[in-house]
Amino acid sequence: MSDREIELKLVCEPAELERVRRAPALKRMKQGRAAGKHLHSVYFDTDDLVLGQNGMALRLRRKGRGFVQTLKTQADQAGAGTVARDVGEYEAALPGSASTPDLSKLPEELRGRIRALANGNAISPRLVSDIRRTVQNIATPEGDLIELALDRGALQVGGHDAPVCEIELELKEGTPASLYRIALDLNEIAELRIGHKSKSERGFALLHDTVPGALKAEAVVIDRHATLADAYEIVLRHCLVHLMANEEAAVVQRTPEGLHQMRVALRRARSALEIFRPVIGGDLAGRLAAEAKWLAGELGAARDLDVFTSDILDPVELGSARSVALEKRIAQARDEAWERVIEVLCSRRYTRFLLEYGLFLAEKSWHVKRKAPAFARDFAGAALDKRLAKASKLGREIEDLEGDDRHELRKRLKKLRYALHFFSSLYDPEEVKPYLKYLSQMQDVFGGLNDVATAHIILGRLAGGKEMRETASRILAWHEKRAAKEWKGAIRLWKRFAGSTPFWREKAA
């Protein structure tokens, strides 16, 4: 039997789990008595973990005198990384004498797929999950029924235990939006974070010794016949997936690229909300844009110091002019900025932002304005024209631009590039590609120039004392010389770009 399972996972410390358990607001919504369970589950896979790599979790769980065999499959790969999980589940009862899964209990298609993946290799125990669970049904004022599970225990992997302390909200009746509303209430009671992985995914990641890496945004795919509202949802969901996909790389591994991709995702989300605002939006859209701006700002200092270290400090050969004291001061400032990153990404405010974003997408509480075009393609051309016009207004004076105006042109080009990424699937890829190439090249040059401007600010703040200031002057002089050459290249690139015909106008004709 296959069921559709919509759930939301929250992770926390044991003390926070107890706060949730005792919360008066939650008690008022409880139905019936809470039930305690001991869930001892054994997960099976091949030695090379091929099932887990293909989105499958095959387990045996003790129940009474027998076992329940369960196969979970990730049914919607496109939704991976979103807050709510959507999975397929296939269960069958096995006798107490069973020691391995019985594939004959599965649908023929899945049975064949597992055998093909295993390719003759044995499927054996790989992971043990030992959990004490308290389960309680809760009914919302809107009439939704949700199963609340509070889990404490451990994953046993390769002779080591990894603690588990989490909350699972599973939708039994009603709409997915209710999961986010309950989670938002719980987040006011306790310090919670969104759980990105199921227990099996977490366990198999430990078996693989997988290090979470940074991920760039995938292509946005909008059907050419999509409505404006469809496109709005697709683009905003895409930005949320991109943000959450890089959270572990930033928080767990503290990788500069993971942090960078999170900031890119936030800028893209803000840009999307701004692009669509004239024709579609909602009360929560403005709040999400403001919170995305706050979050990007909180992450900015660490990103600036990452770039300063790798792109400004490291390339310059200082020799005897090197200031160890300045380098230590920069390293200390960078460590402090990263501590702030971790603090923010583990905060209730960040969790609230993700949950409100998820609620906005689940409720679809936006409204399309009366005079807005019905279809995304009709809107895309006008949106691209608007962003191009803003960039061109400054670009026409590019040879005379200085400081703040150069930075403003950079931001306008970036917004145009984001808009192109959002809508490019509505047009011929061969026409989009060269246009995006020009923008990418200009963004690289403008980004380098912005890094030099930021270096002035950082060194002005951190370089104190004669030795440090002398080193700072050498660093800046080296990069200013390079920047002057690159600015000439930027002017040439702009002129070629400005002379090209926007592909979306050609298509419209």
Secondary structure in CASP SS format (residue, H / E / C, confidence):
PFRMAT SS
TARGET T0000
AUTHOR 0000-0000-0000
METHOD secondary structure of the structure
MODEL  1
M C 1.00
S E 1.00
D E 1.00
R E 1.00
E E 1.00
I E 1.00
E E 1.00
L E 1.00
K E 1.00
L E 1.00
V E 1.00
C C 1.00
E C 1.00
P H 1.00
A H 1.00
E H 1.00
L H 1.00
E H 1.00
R H 1.00
V H 1.00
R H 1.00
R H 1.00
A C 1.00
P H 1.00
A H 1.00
L H 1.00
K H 1.00
R C 1.00
M C 1.00
K E 1.00
Q E 1.00
G E 1.00
R E 1.00
A E 1.00
A E 1.00
G E 1.00
K E 1.00
H E 1.00
L E 1.00
H E 1.00
S E 1.00
V E 1.00
Y E 1.00
F E 1.00
D E 1.00
T C 1.00
D C 1.00
D C 1.00
L C 1.00
V H 1.00
L H 1.00
G H 1.00
Q H 1.00
N C 1.00
G C 1.00
M E 1.00
A E 1.00
L E 1.00
R E 1.00
L E 1.00
R E 1.00
R E 1.00
K E 1.00
G C 1.00
R C 1.00
G E 1.00
F E 1.00
V E 1.00
Q E 1.00
T E 1.00
L E 1.00
K E 1.00
T E 1.00
Q E 1.00
A C 1.00
D C 1.00
Q H 1.00
A H 1.00
G H 1.00
A C 1.00
G C 1.00
T C 1.00
V C 1.00
A E 1.00
R E 1.00
D E 1.00
V E 1.00
G E 1.00
E E 1.00
Y E 1.00
E E 1.00
A E 1.00
A E 1.00
L E 1.00
P C 1.00
G C 1.00
S C 1.00
A C 1.00
S C 1.00
T C 1.00
P C 1.00
D C 1.00
L H 1.00
S H 1.00
K H 1.00
L C 1.00
P C 1.00
E H 1.00
E H 1.00
L H 1.00
R H 1.00
G H 1.00
R H 1.00
I H 1.00
R H 1.00
A H 1.00
L H 1.00
A H 1.00
N C 1.00
G C 1.00
N C 1.00
A C 1.00
I C 1.00
S E 1.00
P E 1.00
R E 1.00
L E 1.00
V E 1.00
S E 1.00
D E 1.00
I E 1.00
R E 1.00
R E 1.00
T E 1.00
V E 1.00
Q E 1.00
N E 1.00
I E 1.00
A E 1.00
T C 1.00
P C 1.00
E C 1.00
G C 1.00
D C 1.00
L E 1.00
I E 1.00
E E 1.00
L E 1.00
A E 1.00
L E 1.00
D E 1.00
R E 1.00
G E 1.00
A E 1.00
L E 1.00
Q E 1.00
V E 1.00
G C 1.00
G C 1.00
H E 1.00
D E 1.00
A E 1.00
P E 1.00
V E 1.00
C E 1.00
E E 1.00
I E 1.00
E E 1.00
L E 1.00
E E 1.00
L E 1.00
K E 1.00
E E 1.00
G C 1.00
T C 1.00
P C 1.00
A H 1.00
S H 1.00
L H 1.00
Y H 1.00
R H 1.00
I H 1.00
A H 1.00
L H 1.00
D H 1.00
L H 1.00
N H 1.00
E H 1.00
I H 1.00
A C 1.00
E C 1.00
L C 1.00
R E 1.00
I E 1.00
G C 1.00
H C 1.00
K C 1.00
S C 1.00
K H 1.00
S H 1.00
E H 1.00
R H 1.00
G H 1.00
F H 1.00
A H 1.00
L H 1.00
L H 1.00
H H 1.00
D C 1.00
T C 1.00
V C 1.00
P C 1.00
G C 1.00
A C 1.00
L C 1.00
K C 1.00
A C 1.00
E C 1.00
A C 1.00
V C 1.00
V C 1.00
I C 1.00
D C 1.00
R C 1.00
H C 1.00
A C 1.00
T E 1.00
L H 1.00
A H 1.00
D H 1.00
A H 1.00
Y H 1.00
E H 1.00
I H 1.00
V H 1.00
L H 1.00
R H 1.00
H H 1.00
C H 1.00
L H 1.00
V H 1.00
H H 1.00
L H 1.00
M H 1.00
A H 1.00
N C 1.00
E H 1.00
E H 1.00
A H 1.00
A H 1.00
V H 1.00
V C 1.00
Q C 1.00
R C 1.00
T C 1.00
P H 1.00
E H 1.00
G H 1.00
L H 1.00
H H 1.00
Q H 1.00
M H 1.00
R H 1.00
V H 1.00
A H 1.00
L H 1.00
R H 1.00
R H 1.00
A H 1.00
R H 1.00
S H 1.00
A H 1.00
L H 1.00
E H 1.00
I H 1.00
F H 1.00
R C 1.00
P C 1.00
V C 1.00
I E 1.00
G E 1.00
G C 1.00
D H 1.00
L H 1.00
A H 1.00
G H 1.00
R H 1.00
L H 1.00
A H 1.00
A H 1.00
E H 1.00
A H 1.00
K H 1.00
W H 1.00
L H 1.00
A H 1.00
G H 1.00
E H 1.00
L H 1.00
G H 1.00
A H 1.00
A H 1.00
R H 1.00
D H 1.00
L H 1.00
D H 1.00
V H 1.00
F H 1.00
T H 1.00
S H 1.00
D H 1.00
I H 1.00
L H 1.00
D C 1.00
P C 1.00
V C 1.00
E C 1.00
L C 1.00
G H 1.00
S H 1.00
A H 1.00
R C 1.00
S C 1.00
V H 1.00
A H 1.00
L H 1.00
E H 1.00
K H 1.00
R H 1.00
I H 1.00
A H 1.00
Q H 1.00
A H 1.00
R H 1.00
D H 1.00
E H 1.00
A H 1.00
W H 1.00
E H 1.00
R H 1.00
V H 1.00
I H 1.00
E H 1.00
V H 1.00
L H 1.00
C C 1.00
S C 1.00
R H 1.00
R H 1.00
Y H 1.00
T H 1.00
R H 1.00
F H 1.00
L H 1.00
L H 1.00
E H 1.00
Y H 1.00
G H 1.00
L H 1.00
F H 1.00
L H 1.00
A H 1.00
E H 1.00
K C 1.00
S C 1.00
W C 1.00
H E 1.00
V E 1.00
K C 1.00
R C 1.00
K C 1.00
A C 1.00
P C 1.00
A C 1.00
F E 1.00
A H 1.00
R H 1.00
D H 1.00
F H 1.00
A H 1.00
G H 1.00
A H 1.00
A H 1.00
L H 1.00
D H 1.00
K H 1.00
R H 1.00
L H 1.00
A H 1.00
K H 1.00
A H 1.00
S H 1.00
K H 1.00
L H 1.00
G H 1.00
R C 1.00
E C 1.00
I H 1.00
E H 1.00
D H 1.00
L C 1.00
E C 1.00
G H 1.00
D H 1.00
D H 1.00
R H 1.00
H H 1.00
E H 1.00
L H 1.00
R H 1.00
K H 1.00
R H 1.00
L H 1.00
K H 1.00
K H 1.00
L H 1.00
R H 1.00
Y H 1.00
A H 1.00
L H 1.00
H H 1.00
F H 1.00
F H 1.00
S H 1.00
S H 1.00
L H 1.00
Y C 1.00
D C 1.00
P H 1.00
E H 1.00
E H 1.00
V H 1.00
K H 1.00
P H 1.00
Y H 1.00
L H 1.00
K H 1.00
Y H 1.00
L H 1.00
S H 1.00
Q H 1.00
M H 1.00
Q H 1.00
D H 1.00
V H 1.00
F H 1.00
G H 1.00
G H 1.00
L H 1.00
N H 1.00
D H 1.00
V H 1.00
A H 1.00
T H 1.00
A H 1.00
H H 1.00
I H 1.00
I H 1.00
L H 1.00
G H 1.00
R H 1.00
L H 1.00
A C 1.00
G C 1.00
G C 1.00
K H 1.00
E H 1.00
M H 1.00
R H 1.00
E H 1.00
T H 1.00
A H 1.00
S H 1.00
R H 1.00
I H 1.00
L H 1.00
A H 1.00
W H 1.00
H H 1.00
E H 1.00
K H 1.00
R H 1.00
A H 1.00
A H 1.00
K H 1.00
E H 1.00
W H 1.00
K H 1.00
G H 1.00
A H 1.00
I H 1.00
R H 1.00
L H 1.00
W H 1.00
K H 1.00
R H 1.00
F H 1.00
A H 1.00
G C 1.00
S C 1.00
T C 1.00
P C 1.00
F H 1.00
W H 1.00
R H 1.00
E H 1.00
K H 1.00
A H 1.00
A C 1.00
END
